Amino acid sequence: MKPLYQTPTGFTVMVANLVVWFTLAIIHKDANYALLGIMTNSVIAALHFLISKKA
C-alpha cells in the first residue's frame, strides 16, 4: 500500500488542499488557516492509512 501522498490523485488533493488553506490565510491575514490546512492533510493521510490498512 502506498501512502496517499505518493499516488497521483492523493498528491493533487493534498496540494490543492494546502493551496486553498494558505490562500485563505493570506486573504484573512490569519495564520490559523494555514495551520488548519496542514492539520487537515495530516488527518486525511491518517484516515487513508487506517481505512486501507490490511488486517
C-alpha positions as CSV (number, residue, x, y, z in Angstrom):
1,M,0.0,0.0,0.0
2,K,1.4,3.4,-1.0
3,P,0.8,6.4,1.3
4,L,-1.9,8.7,0.0
5,Y,0.6,11.5,-1.0
6,Q,2.5,9.1,-3.3
7,T,-0.4,8.4,-5.5
8,P,-1.1,11.0,-8.3
9,T,-4.6,11.7,-7.2
10,G,-3.7,11.9,-3.5
11,F,-0.8,14.2,-4.2
12,T,-3.1,16.5,-6.2
13,V,-5.7,16.5,-3.4
14,M,-3.2,17.4,-0.7
15,V,-1.5,20.1,-2.8
16,A,-4.9,21.6,-3.7
17,N,-6.0,21.5,0.0
18,L,-2.8,23.4,1.1
19,V,-3.3,26.0,-1.7
20,V,-6.9,26.7,-0.5
21,W,-6.0,27.0,3.1
22,F,-2.8,29.1,2.5
23,T,-4.9,31.4,0.2
24,L,-7.4,31.8,3.0
25,A,-4.6,32.6,5.4
26,I,-3.3,35.3,3.1
27,I,-6.7,36.8,2.4
28,H,-7.7,36.9,6.1
29,K,-4.2,37.6,7.4
30,D,-4.7,34.8,9.9
31,A,-2.1,32.1,10.2
32,N,-4.6,29.7,11.8
33,Y,-5.9,28.9,8.3
34,A,-2.5,27.7,7.2
35,L,-2.3,25.5,10.4
36,L,-5.7,24.1,9.6
37,G,-4.5,23.2,6.1
38,I,-1.5,21.3,7.4
39,M,-3.7,19.6,10.1
40,T,-6.4,18.5,7.6
41,N,-3.7,17.0,5.4
42,S,-2.4,15.0,8.4
43,V,-5.9,13.8,9.2
44,I,-6.6,12.8,5.6
45,A,-3.4,10.9,5.4
46,A,-4.1,9.2,8.8
47,L,-7.6,8.2,7.8
48,H,-6.4,6.9,4.4
49,F,-3.9,4.7,6.3
50,L,-6.4,3.4,8.8
51,I,-9.1,2.7,6.1
52,S,-6.8,1.0,3.6
53,K,-4.7,-0.9,6.2
54,K,-4.7,-4.6,5.6
55,A,-5.7,-6.7,8.6
